[in-house]
Amino acid sequence: MTEHAICSDCSFQDLYLDQLARQNMSTNHQCSVCEKRPAAPLESLAEHIGNTVSQQLRRESDEETYFYTRHGDGPKGDELQAVLQELGCDHPWSIYLAEALCEFDYCWSSNVEGFFDSEGTYFTERVSTESVEDAWTRFVGIAQSGPRYFNKKIREFLDDLFNSVLSVPQEFAPWDVILDSSSLIYRGRVFDDMAEMREAMAAPDKLMGAPPSALAKGLRMNAPGSPIFYGAENKETVLSELRPAIDSWVLVCGFRPITALRILDLGSLELAEEHSPRPTSYFNPTAVKRLQHLRFLTFLSNRLTRPVAPRREDVDYRPTQMIANYIENVLGYDGLKWKSAQNTGGHNIGLFARSAKISPCHGHGEKLSSDNIVEFYDEDDVELIEFRIKRIKNKSSTKVPEFMQSIPIAVLNASLRADLNEIEVAQVTKATYTTNAYSVEFDDSEPCVETDTAF
């Protein structure tokens, strides 16, 4: 193969390739175009960009080639020089660079010989699904095997990851959400006893908030002992996420922020790539790495919504718990918003402990009281229960000055207050399930000899 080289005057239009060529100039090589000036051999450039290029390509499989050849249908890959042009390498250098990559004949990212092949065809994938899934698998492995806190590898990974997002201009960042007094966050609790539910109804500031640290179980976004105020944007999502038992009672209460709360919408992170500036060069490993981070965040926003089997919660929740801990303590957000795994179209909201203190909704000389009235339909004999909440004066209210009796009690650093007009009770009467049905075929042929595998 003819060894090609490029000089500074005949260089690439792509700025990164041009810079790389200038850094690799050698008096031992002459430009293949002008045949006058010292030049950079394309083999040295291939060595620098091979890994970056391979991460953005998928080689057409033998099965795809066979299907296309036989049926004339389906996707058809392009020759290597064509995809290099698509990445931004101008003609005729794309031809020469393709030859240099094939000569080098090595894929660093997967340690596979022969990824670049003059007879191979390729599809352009700016960031392959396989590379994103590999990154998630590595992250999960570190999270599940290393320490939960002060994990240096996790911190470095998340620093690198979120720096790509935080570099997007604020006005193009739909994942930055501000909740104010016009916002409602619904939270629910399941009760087996109506009396206990009525008690919580009369004290939402004490009995409807996040559990105390000693009782906080590890869930999707919090480690054991680190409580989070789990809520949702609507009542339907609350009921779906709680998955209450038949004949139980669910008390759903709406809360309004007293102060503005800054929330990271994890679902909107899938828009990060769309709102991010186009890389200046697809041959620049730094720019491509940033693109990989943005694609990983898209993957992450979808991964966070997957249901987890109860017996695997302690293990499978650890990666998301670490991400939530980072978002709270490093990025400084008040909480998170993510897609509901149980209610399509619904969103959950989790407020970190420091932003989830609830202020009482009664005055210094008052308290809330709840009762219920039971009536019956004449025709169907079905119970109709009406619940009521009202303010009453404390027996000790005479000790409180009259002008203070109706002034709401202030709680230091409180961020939420229950909206007494947004309380609802649901009695669970039945449950429905959405399933995928798979058939099982019985093979009634002559029994085969037993081996290590069934078939």
N, C-alpha and C positions, 0 to 999 in steps of 0.2 A: 504494500500500500504506500502511495506517495505521502510523505510527511508534509503537512501544510502548516504554515505559520502566518501570523498577521502583524502588521506594523501599526504604529499609532495613527498614521494618516489614513490608512485603509480600514480602520477599526470598525467595531460593531455599532449599531444604532442603540442597542441596549446599553444603558449607562453602567450597569454592574459588570457586564462582560467587557465593556471598553476599559473600565478601571482595572479589571483583573488582567487583561492583556497588557496594559501599560506596566503593571507590577511584575510581569514575567518576561519582559523583553530580554533578548539575548543576542549578542554579536555573533553567536555561532549559528544563528538561523536568519534566513532571508525571507522577506515577505513574499507570499505566493501570488500576490496580485501585481504589485509594482516591481517586484524583483530588484529592489534597490536598498531598502532600509533594513536595519536590524528588526527582528520580529519575535513575537512570542509563539512558541510551538503549541498547536492546538491540543497535543497530548497532555501538556501540563494544565491547560484549562479544563480538559475533560476530567482530570484527576480531582480538580477543585469542585466541579459542579456535578459530578456523577451522582453523588448521594442525593443532592437536592432535586435533581431531575427525576431520579428513580422514585422519589416519594410522591411525585405528582402524576405518575404514569401507571397504568395497569396493562400488562402484556396480554394480548388476545390468546385465550386458551385454545388448545387443540380441538376441544368440543365446539367452541364458537366458530372456529375456522371451518370445521367439518359441516356444521349446520348451515353456515352461509354458503359454502361451496355446493352443498347438495340441494338446498332448497332456495337459494338466492334471496333469503329473507333474514331479518334480524340485524343486529349491529355489526358493522364492519370496521375494524381498526385501520389506522393509517401507518404508513412507513415512518421510521424514526425521524427522518429529516423533516417530514411534514408536521409532526407534533412539536418539534423544536421551533419551527416557524410560528406555530400557534402560541408557544410560550414566549416568543418575542425575538428569536434569533433570525436576522435577516438573511436572505438568499444572496450569494451562494454559500455563505458561511455555515448555514444550517446543514448543508450536504457534507461539508468537510468536518464539522463538529460531530455529526452522526457517525462518520467513519472513525473519528478519534475515540468516541465512546465505545464503539464496537470493538476497537482494537484493545482498549483498556479492559472491556469485557468483565466487569465486576460490579455487583450491586452491594454497596456497603450496608444499607439499612437492614437487609435480611440475610447477608452473607451467602448469597446464591450466585454461583458462577453462571455467566451467560445470560444475564438479564437483558443486556443490550446486544441485539443481533441484527445484522444487515438484512436478514430474511424475515425478521419478526415484525408484527404489526401491533400497534399500541392504541389505547384509549387514554385521553387526558382526564385525569381526576386531580383537581387542584390539591385535595387532601383525600386520600383513600379511606373508605369506611374501615378497612382492615387496620390501618395505622391508628385510627382513632380508638377502635376497640382494643387494640394492643396497649395503647396509653392508659385506657381505663382499667384494664386488667392489671397493669403494673401498679397503678395508683391503689387499687383495691388490695393488692397483695401487701403493699407497704403499710396501708392503714390497718389491715387486720392482723398483721404479724408484729408490728412495732408498738411503741408506747402510745397511749391515747392522747397524752398531752406532751408538749415540748418535743414533738417529733420534727427533727431538723429537716429530713427529706421531704416531709409533707409541706412544711413551711416554705421551703425553696420552690417546690413544684407550684404551690398556690400563688406565691409571689409572682412567679413567671407567668402563670396563667392569667391572673386578674390584672396584671399590668397592661396586658393587651387590650382589655376591655376599658380600663380607666383612662386609656389614652384617647378614646373616642370623645369628641366634643360633647359637652353636657347637653346641648340642645338636640343632639341626635342620640340620646341615651334613654330609650323608653323603659329601661329596666330600673331607672331611678324614680320611685313612686313616693309622693308625699301624701300622707293621710292626715286630714285635719278634722275639725268638729263637724263637718258635713259628711264625713265618712262613717260607715257602720261596720263593725266587726262582730259577727255572731259567734257565740260560744255555747256549747251544750254540755249537760251532764245527764247521766242515766241513773234512774232511781227505781228500786223495787217497791218502795213504800211511799205512799202519797204524803204522809205526814213529814217525812224527811224532805221531800220535794218542796212542800210549802214553806218549810224552814229556810231552804236555800232561796226561795222566791222572795222572802222578806229580808234577806241579807245577801244580795248579789255581790256586794263589795268584798265580803268575807268568804262566801261559799261557792262563788262562780268563777273565781280567778284561777290562776295557775296554782298547782299544789305546792305545799312547802317542800323545801329541799329534801327533807328526810323521806318524803313519800313520792318524790319524782322518779318515775320509771324512765329507762332509756327508750326513746322513741326515734322517729325518723330524723328529727333535727336537734335532739338534745341527748346528752349522755346522762346516765343515772346520777341523780343528785343535783342536776342543773336544770331547774324547771323552765319551761317555756309556756307562754300563754298561747295555746292552740285555738285558732278560730277559723272562720270562713267568711266569704263575701255574702253568702246567702244561707237561709235556714235549711234549704234542701241539701246543700253540701254538708252541713253540720250533721244532719241525720244519717246521710250516707256514710260519712267517715266514722261515726260512732258505732254503726252496725249493732243497734240495741236488740235485746232478746224480745221474743213475743211476750206480751202482757206487761212489759216494763213501761215506765214513764220517762219522758225526755223533756227536760226544761231547757229551752233555748232563750238566751238573753242577748240583746244587742248592746254593744258598748261603743261610745264615741270618744275619740281622742280629745284630751283637754289641751295638749300641746301638739305641735306638728311632729309627726313621726316619719322618719326616712326609711323606706322599705326597699329592699332589693328584690325585684321581680325576676325570679329565676327562669320563669317561662319565657320572658322576653329576651333572655340571653341568646336565644336562637336567632334573633334579629341582629346580633352583634356583627356578623359577617356582612350582612346587607348594608349596615350603616357605617362600616369601616372603610377608610380610603383604600382604593385599589393599590396593591403592591407596586412599587416603582420598577421592580424586576422580579420575574419568577425564577431567576437563577440565583438570587440573593438568599442564602440560607436563613438570615435573620428575618427577612420579610416572609419567607415561606413558613418559618417556625411560628411567626405571629398568626399567620393564616391557619395553621394547624391548631393553635390555641383557640381561635374563634370557632373553628369547627368542633373542637372538643366541647366547648361550652354549649353548643347546640345539642350535642349528644348528651351532655350532662343534664340539661334542662328536661330532656325526655326520660332519662334514666331515673331521675328523682321521683317520677310519678308512678313507677312500677310498684305494685303491691308486693309485700314481703310476707312469707309464711311465718306464722307466729313463733314456731320453734327455732327460726333462724334470725329473729329480730336482733339479738345481741351482736351477731357477727355481721349481718348484712347492713345494719344501720350505721355501723361504725364509720365508713367513709363519708356518708352524708352528715353525720354528727361532727366530724372534723372540719368539713367545709363550712358548716353553720358556725362553729366556734371561731373559725378564721374570719368569717364575714362580720361577726359581732366584735371581736377583740382587736382585729387588725384594720379592717376596713371601716369600722365604726358605725355600722348600720344599726337601726333600732329593731329591725325584724326582717322577715322573709315572706315572700309570696310565691306559691308554686301551684301547679296544676293538681287538681284532685285525682287520686288514683281510683276513687270510688264513684265519682259523679262527673260524667263527661261534660266539659264546658264549665265546670265549677273550679274555684280557686280557694286554696287554703291560705291562711295568714298566721304566721307565728311571730310573736313578740318576745324578744329576749327579756330576762327577768328585770333588768334595770328600767325597761320601758313598759312594764306591765303592771305597775302598781295602780290599784283602783281606789278612787275617792268615793266616800259614801254619798248617796243621793238624798240624804235627809239632813236636817239642821241639828244644832247642838242639843236642843231640848226635845228632839223627836226621835222616833224610830219607825220602821215599817212593820206593818202587820198584814198577813194574808189570810183569806178564808175562801171557802168554796160553797156554792149552792148546787144541790143536786135536784134536777127535775126529770120527768119521764115523758117520752112521747106516748100518747094514748094508743096509737095503732101498732107500733112495732115494739113497744116496751124497751126502747133503747135509751141508755143514760145520756143525758146532756148535762155536762158539768161546766159551770161558769166560775172561773177563778177571779178574785179581786185582790188588789194591793192598795193599801191606803196608809197615809201617815197618821200616827197618833202621838200624843205627847207622852214623854217619859214621866214616871212617877216623881222623878227627881228634877223635873223641868222647872220647878219653882226656884231652884238654886241657880238657874241660868237666866241672865238678864233677858227681858222679853224681846229686845231688838235682835238678840243673837239666836233666839230659838229656831228660827227658820233659815238662818244662814248656813249653807253647806259646810260641813266639817272639812278643814283643809288637811290633807295628808302630804307629808314631805315627799317631793319628787313624784307625785301621782301623775299618771299619764292618761288614765281612762276614767270614764264615769258611765255607769249603767243608764241606759235610756229606758225608763219604766214603761214607755209606750211601745217598746219593741221586745216584749216578753211573750213567749208562746209556749204552751204545753202540748206535747204530742203523746198520745197513748198508742203503743205499737200493737196492732191487731194481726198483722200478717207480714211476711217477707217474701220478696221475689228474687230470683237469681237469673243472671245472664250467663249462659254456658256455651261452650263449644262441644258439639257431639261428634264422637269419632266411632266409626263402625269397627267391629271385630269380626274377622273372617275365620271360620272354622274350616281347616283343611282336612277333609274326610278321606284323603288318599291313603295308600298303604303306609303304615308307620315306618319311619326311617331309623337308622341306627343312631343311637345317642352319641353325640360328640360334645366338645366344649361349647359349641354354639348350637342354638335350637334348629337352625336351618343351614 
